[in-house]
Every structure is written in C-alpha cells, then in structure tokens.
Amino acid sequence: MQSYKNRLGVTYYLPDFGPPVRWLMTVTPGDADLPTLYYFECDGENLGCRAIHVYADGRMFLAYPGGLDGDLLPEGELPMAKDAGDGDLQTRDITKVEFEALWSVLSRLLEDPSESRTGP
C-alpha cells in the first residue's frame, strides 16, 4: 500500500483505488445553519478517491491522495443517495462532467492565490 504525507508531514495510507465509477454531492448543515458542500469521486468499493469541500465561509479544499489536504478524504464507505435520508444529510448522485468541471475551476483558483475569485 502506498504511503502519503499530509501538510503536517504525517504519513498515512490509503487503499489502492480502482477506476472511479460514481460521483456524488452531499450537503450538510454547517455553523449558523449555513450548509457545507462535499463532492466526492468514488471507486467501485464506494471509497472516496477525490473530494471537494466548499464551506459557507468561502474556504475550499481539494482532497486527493498525496495532496496537501489528502487527510480530508473520507476513510470509510460513502453513503448511497437513497440511504441518506436522515433529514440533516442530503446526498445525490451527480455526473462525472459536473465533478470534473468543478474540480477544474477550483484547482485553478487554489493554484494561483493572486487570481481574483470575483473576476476582473
């Protein structure tokens, strides 16, 4: 199993992921009733390969093995959309195109901190 280091230099291990087969979005209540959005790319065993975290206060993280925020990847299986009906957690499947579009935009924004997030 390959090892990774998080931004604090702590070594951690993740399972060897297969090809992605599912993408989902989860909305959870956050501080002061503002939602937090999580986007996940999942493998065949329903484990997260990549994740996008978007908080109501404007913080955004891209989590992937070996990345600065790789320690933000979920450790266990992710819920199925039909299993997540507890009222506080809303989960739905999204398309690969939706996930890749968001990943592409956020990776460019987070790569260059001098780039304006509100446009010219």
C-alpha positions in Angstrom: 0.0 0.0 0.0 1.4 3.4 -1.0 2.1 5.9 1.8 1.4 9.7 1.6 2.2 12.7 3.8 -0.3 15.3 4.7 0.5 19.0 5.1 1.9 18.4 8.6 4.3 15.8 7.4 2.3 12.9 9.0 2.4 9.7 7.0 -0.9 8.0 6.2 -2.0 5.1 3.9 -5.0 4.8 1.6 -6.2 1.7 -0.2 -5.3 1.3 -3.9 -8.3 2.8 -5.6 -9.8 1.3 -8.7 -11.2 3.5 -11.5 -13.8 6.0 -10.5 -17.4 4.7 -11.0 -19.6 7.2 -9.1 -19.7 10.8 -8.3 -21.9 12.4 -5.6 -22.7 15.6 -3.8 -23.5 15.8 -0.1 -25.0 18.9 1.7 -24.7 19.1 5.5 -25.7 21.8 7.9 -22.8 23.9 9.0 -22.2 26.7 11.5 -25.0 29.2 11.9 -27.2 27.0 9.7 -25.1 27.6 6.6 -24.6 24.4 4.5 -21.3 22.8 3.7 -21.0 21.1 0.3 -18.9 18.0 -0.3 -18.3 16.5 -3.7 -16.8 13.0 -4.0 -15.4 10.8 -6.7 -15.8 7.1 -5.6 -14.3 3.9 -6.8 -16.0 0.5 -7.2 -15.9 -0.2 -3.5 -17.6 3.2 -2.7 -14.4 4.7 -1.2 -13.6 8.3 -1.9 -10.8 8.9 -4.5 -11.0 12.7 -4.7 -13.1 15.2 -2.7 -14.0 18.8 -2.9 -15.0 20.6 0.3 -16.8 24.0 -0.1 -17.7 25.8 3.2 -20.1 28.7 3.6 -17.4 31.0 4.8 -15.6 30.7 1.5 -12.9 28.1 2.4 -12.4 25.4 -0.3 -10.3 22.3 -0.2 -9.3 19.7 -2.9 -8.6 16.4 -1.3 -6.7 13.7 -3.2 -4.0 11.2 -2.2 -0.7 12.9 -1.9 -2.3 16.4 -1.9 -2.0 19.0 0.8 -5.4 18.1 2.0 -5.3 14.4 1.4 -6.0 13.8 5.0 -9.6 15.2 4.3 -10.5 12.2 2.3 -13.2 10.0 4.0 -11.8 6.8 5.5 -14.8 4.6 5.0 -17.6 3.9 2.5 -19.7 6.8 1.4 -23.5 6.8 1.7 -25.7 5.9 -1.2 -28.1 8.6 -2.2 -31.1 6.5 -1.3 -29.6 5.6 2.1 -29.0 9.2 3.2 -32.5 10.4 4.2 -31.9 11.3 7.8 -33.0 15.0 7.3 -29.7 16.6 8.2 -27.7 14.9 5.4 -28.7 15.3 1.8 -26.8 13.2 -0.8 -27.4 12.9 -4.5 -25.6 11.4 -7.4 -24.0 13.8 -9.9 -22.3 13.2 -13.3 -18.6 12.9 -14.0 -18.9 16.1 -16.1 -20.2 18.1 -13.1 -17.5 16.9 -10.8 -14.7 17.4 -13.4 -15.9 21.0 -14.2 -15.9 22.0 -10.5 -12.5 20.3 -9.9 -11.0 22.1 -12.9 -12.2 25.5 -11.8 -11.3 25.1 -8.2 -7.9 23.7 -8.9 -7.1 26.7 -11.0 -8.3 29.1 -8.3 -6.5 27.3 -5.5 -3.3 27.0 -7.6 -2.9 30.8 -8.1 -3.9 32.7 -4.9 -3.3 36.0 -6.7 -6.1 35.3 -9.1 -9.3 37.1 -8.2 -12.2 34.9 -7.2 -14.7 37.5 -8.2 -13.4 38.1 -11.7 -11.9 41.2 -13.4 
